[in-house]
């Protein structure tokens, strides 16, 4: 069994979870999804039976179990409809109604089977259901074409509903306020989106110690930036799934802390041309050390600006001089000083943070 195929089990889990959300909304129209809904469902490998790769999956009991059972049934129903369509001798003549296949809106459905080679397949058997088989043919000739037809068939009103649930890979910064290592789930208060608490899940147990280390104190002195799949309801961030990377920035009570928070919240595409990268936390850490040297030298604090590549720029300017320190995401430093009257200037590129700190004292005016 290729290691890459394990991603198919994760996709299956996310599809059952997405289908269960639809079942909940049928019974609770207009109500928000319970905050613990997603984290109440997770699959674990209970057993490995003799064979090429026969794995037994088990889900834990929860108050929302009926929704996840119905979600699993809905996923199996939609796959069965697509299989039947492909089995027909003239599938184009008996196309199913795309509007009756809502899971085709889910990115996980479009990716289902993407790790499988042309000669391979994997199947899922429920305790009391039929076996469903995922093949490259099912994905390429069934799922993907029908997803395209569904997108074309949606009315403007239906498109608005579909927009209510969108997913994309990205980053979000905030305060980590709760962690459950057993279920690999957490709660995060994003710095943006109104400060509401969202649920999150991560993929690997190796992230547990790192997340635990950055659980925030009541003083909210630590910002984490997490990478993963961002799930939106409209423009509101609802959940963070498949978290794969953690970065942290520790704040203090210094004058620049508020500005650091502003820079930490910048997301992909923040600049006017849409090219701005999220500001690198290591660059912010280096900027903090330089700013500490500024305070020691009793020099006035510079302006602190984001750079399009994700770096940080510190700038002093007056009618008499301009001094810049550019800190790249790779922690290289570009040091520039210009005396306006004489037009004499100095520019240096270095990877040495100590040299950047000395530059502050050398150019102090």
C-alpha positions in Angstrom: 0.0 0.0 0.0 1.6 3.3 -1.1 2.0 5.8 1.8 0.4 8.4 -0.4 -2.8 6.3 -0.4 -3.3 7.2 3.3 -4.5 10.5 2.0 -7.6 8.8 0.6 -8.6 7.7 4.1 -8.4 11.4 5.2 -10.4 12.5 2.2 -13.1 9.9 3.0 -13.2 11.1 6.6 -13.6 14.8 5.5 -16.4 13.8 3.0 -18.3 12.0 5.7 -17.9 15.0 7.9 -19.1 17.4 5.1 -22.1 15.2 4.4 -23.0 15.2 8.1 -23.0 19.0 8.0 -25.5 18.9 5.2 -27.7 16.5 7.3 -27.5 18.8 10.3 -28.5 21.8 8.2 -31.5 20.0 6.8 -32.9 19.6 10.4 -31.6 23.0 11.7 -32.0 25.5 8.9 -30.5 28.9 9.7 -28.7 27.7 12.8 -25.0 27.7 13.1 -23.1 24.4 13.2 -22.3 23.4 16.9 -18.7 24.4 17.7 -17.8 20.8 18.7 -19.5 19.1 15.6 -16.4 18.5 13.5 -14.2 17.3 16.3 -16.8 14.8 17.5 -16.1 12.6 14.4 -12.8 11.0 13.7 -11.8 7.7 12.3 -9.0 5.5 13.8 -7.3 2.4 12.5 -8.7 -0.3 14.8 -7.2 -3.3 13.1 -5.1 -4.5 10.1 -6.5 -7.7 8.7 -4.5 -10.2 6.7 -4.4 -9.2 3.1 -2.7 -6.7 0.8 -3.9 -3.7 2.8 -7.2 -4.3 4.6 -7.8 -1.8 7.3 -10.6 -1.7 9.8 -11.8 1.9 10.7 -13.8 2.8 13.7 -15.4 6.1 14.7 -16.0 7.1 18.3 -19.4 7.6 19.8 -20.9 11.1 20.1 -24.1 13.0 20.4 -24.0 13.7 16.7 -23.5 10.1 15.6 -26.8 9.9 13.7 -25.7 12.7 11.4 -22.4 11.1 10.6 -24.1 7.8 9.9 -26.5 9.5 7.5 -23.6 11.4 6.0 -21.7 8.2 5.3 -24.9 6.8 3.7 -25.2 10.0 1.5 -21.6 9.7 0.4 -22.1 6.0 -0.6 -25.4 6.9 -2.4 -23.7 9.6 -4.5 -20.8 7.3 -5.4 -23.3 4.6 -6.3 -25.2 7.0 -8.6 -21.9 7.9 -10.4 -20.9 4.2 -10.7 -24.3 3.4 -12.2 -23.9 6.2 -14.7 -20.5 4.9 -15.8 -21.8 1.3 -16.0 -24.5 2.2 -18.5 -23.6 1.5 -22.2 -24.4 5.1 -23.1 -23.7 7.2 -20.0 -24.3 10.5 -21.8 -27.9 9.6 -22.4 -28.7 8.9 -18.8 -26.8 11.6 -16.9 -27.9 11.9 -13.3 -29.2 15.2 -12.0 -26.0 17.1 -10.8 -28.1 19.1 -8.4 -28.9 15.8 -6.6 -25.1 15.3 -5.8 -24.3 18.1 -3.4 -21.0 16.5 -2.3 -19.6 17.3 -5.7 -19.0 20.8 -4.3 -16.4 19.5 -1.9 -12.7 19.7 -2.9 -12.1 16.4 -1.1 -14.6 14.7 -3.5 -12.8 16.0 -6.6 -9.4 14.8 -5.1 -10.8 11.4 -4.2 -8.6 8.7 -5.8 -5.9 11.2 -7.0 -3.2 9.2 -5.3 -4.0 6.0 -7.0 -2.2 4.7 -10.1 -4.1 3.7 -13.3 -3.8 0.0 -12.4 -4.9 0.3 -8.8 -8.0 1.0 -6.7 -9.3 1.1 -3.2 -12.7 0.1 -1.8 -14.7 1.0 1.3 -17.1 -1.5 2.9 -19.6 -0.3 5.5 -20.8 -2.8 8.1 -24.3 -3.1 6.5 -23.7 -1.3 3.2 -22.5 -2.2 -0.2 -18.8 -2.0 -1.1 -17.8 1.2 -3.0 -14.7 1.1 -5.2 -12.7 4.2 -6.0 -10.8 4.0 -9.3 -9.1 6.5 -11.6 -11.9 5.9 -14.1 -14.5 6.8 -11.5 -12.7 10.0 -10.7 -11.7 11.1 -14.2 -14.8 10.0 -16.2 -17.4 10.3 -13.4 -16.7 12.6 -10.5 -14.9 15.4 -12.3 -17.3 15.7 -15.3 -20.4 15.6 -13.1 -18.8 18.3 -10.8 -18.4 20.5 -13.8 -22.0 19.9 -14.9 -23.2 20.7 -11.4 -21.3 24.0 -11.4 -23.0 24.9 -14.8 -26.4 23.8 -13.6 -26.5 25.7 -10.4 -29.0 28.6 -10.5 -27.8 32.0 -9.1 -29.6 31.2 -5.9 -27.9 27.8 -5.7 -24.6 29.3 -6.5 -25.0 31.6 -3.5 -25.7 28.6 -1.3 -22.7 26.8 -2.7 -20.6 29.9 -1.9 -21.6 29.4 1.8 -19.1 26.5 1.9 -15.8 27.0 0.3 -12.4 25.6 1.1 -8.9 26.7 0.2 -5.4 26.0 1.4 -3.9 29.0 3.3 -2.8 30.4 6.6 -4.5 32.0 9.6 -3.0 33.8 12.6 -4.5 33.9 16.1 -4.4 32.8 19.7 -4.5 29.0 20.4 -6.8 28.6 23.4 -7.6 24.9 23.6 -6.0 21.6 22.6 -7.2 18.0 22.6 -4.3 15.7 21.7 -6.5 12.6 21.7 -8.7 13.9 18.8 -6.0 16.1 17.3 -8.3 19.1 17.5 -7.9 22.6 18.9 -9.7 26.0 19.3 -8.3 29.1 17.8 -9.3 32.8 18.1 -8.2 34.4 14.8 -6.9 37.9 14.9 -9.2 38.7 12.0 -12.9 37.7 11.2 -14.3 39.4 14.3 -12.4 37.4 16.9 -14.9 34.5 17.0 -13.5 31.1 18.1 -13.1 28.4 15.4 -12.4 24.7 15.6 -9.4 23.1 14.0 -7.9 19.7 13.3 -4.3 18.7 12.6 -3.0 15.7 10.6 0.0 14.4 12.5 0.7 13.7 16.2 4.1 15.3 15.7 2.4 18.7 15.9 1.0 18.0 19.4 4.1 19.1 21.4 4.5 22.2 19.3 0.9 23.2 19.6 0.9 22.5 23.3 4.0 24.7 23.7 2.1 27.6 22.2 -1.2 27.4 24.1 -1.8 31.0 24.9 -1.8 32.5 28.4 -4.5 34.8 29.6 -2.3 37.8 28.6 -2.4 36.6 25.0 1.3 37.0 24.5 1.7 34.3 21.8 0.4 34.5 18.2 0.4 31.3 16.1 0.1 31.1 12.4 -1.3 27.8 11.2 -1.3 26.4 7.6 -4.0 24.1 6.4 -7.4 23.9 4.7 -9.5 27.0 5.5 -13.2 26.3 5.5 -15.4 29.4 5.0 -19.1 30.0 5.4 -19.5 33.0 3.1 -16.7 35.3 4.0 -16.6 34.1 7.6 -13.8 31.6 8.5 -15.5 28.6 10.1 -12.9 25.9 10.5 -9.2 25.0 9.9 -8.7 21.4 8.7 -5.7 19.3 8.0 -3.3 21.7 9.7 0.2 20.9 8.6 2.5 23.7 9.9 2.8 25.8 13.0 4.7 29.1 13.4 4.7 31.2 16.6 5.4 34.8 17.5 5.9 35.8 21.2 4.7 39.3 22.0 5.9 41.7 24.8 4.8 45.0 26.2 7.2 47.0 24.0 6.0 49.9 21.8 6.1 47.9 18.6 3.9 45.0 19.8 0.7 46.4 18.4 2.3 46.9 15.0 3.6 43.4 15.0 0.1 42.1 15.6 -1.1 44.1 12.5 1.7 42.6 10.4 1.0 39.1 11.7 -2.6 39.3 10.5 -1.7 40.1 6.8 -2.8 37.2 4.6 -1.8 36.1 1.1 -2.4 38.9 -1.4 -2.5 41.8 1.1 -0.7 44.2 -1.3 -2.5 46.4 -3.8 -1.2 44.2 -6.7 -2.4 41.0 -4.9 1.2 39.7 -4.6 1.9 40.3 -0.9 3.0 37.2 1.1 2.2 36.7 4.8 4.9 38.3 7.0 7.5 35.8 8.1 7.5 35.3 11.9 11.3 34.8 11.9 11.7 38.2 10.2 9.5 39.7 12.9 11.7 38.1 15.6 14.8 39.6 13.9 13.1 43.0 13.7 12.4 42.7 17.4 16.0 42.2 18.3 17.0 45.2 16.1 14.4 47.3 17.8 15.8 46.3 21.2 19.1 47.7 20.0 17.4 50.9 18.9 16.0 51.4 22.4 19.5 50.8 23.9 21.0 53.4 21.6 18.3 55.9 22.6 17.5 56.4 19.0 14.0 57.2 17.9 11.9 54.2 16.8 11.6 53.6 13.0 8.6 53.1 10.9 7.8 49.3 10.6 6.5 48.2 7.2 5.6 44.9 5.5 7.5 43.8 2.4 5.8 42.1 -0.5 8.1 39.0 -0.2 7.0 38.5 3.4 9.9 40.4 5.0 10.0 43.5 7.2 11.4 47.0 6.6 12.5 49.4 9.3 12.8 53.0 8.1 14.0 56.3 9.6 13.6 59.3 7.4 13.9 63.1 7.8 14.8 66.0 5.4 18.5 65.3 6.3 18.8 61.5 6.1 17.2 58.2 5.2 18.1 54.9 6.9 16.6 51.5 6.0 17.0 48.0 7.2 15.2 45.4 5.1 14.8 41.9 6.6 14.0 39.1 4.2 12.1 35.9 5.1 15.4 34.0 4.7 16.9 36.3 7.4 19.3 38.3 5.2 19.6 42.0 5.9 19.9 44.9 3.5 21.3 48.0 5.3 21.1 51.4 3.6 22.0 54.9 4.9 21.8 58.2 2.9 22.9 61.7 3.9 20.7 64.0 1.8 23.0 67.1 1.8 26.1 65.3 0.5 24.2 62.5 -1.3 26.7 60.1 0.3 25.3 56.7 1.0 26.2 53.3 2.4 24.6 50.0 1.5 25.5 46.6 2.8 24.0 43.1 2.4 24.6 40.6 5.2 23.3 37.5 6.9 24.7 38.6 10.3 22.0 39.9 12.7 24.7 41.3 15.0 26.0 43.5 12.1 22.4 44.8 11.5 22.2 45.7 15.2 25.5 47.5 15.1 24.4 49.4 12.0 21.6 51.0 14.1 24.2 52.4 16.5 26.7 53.5 13.8 24.0 55.5 11.9 22.3 57.0 15.0 21.7 60.7 14.6 
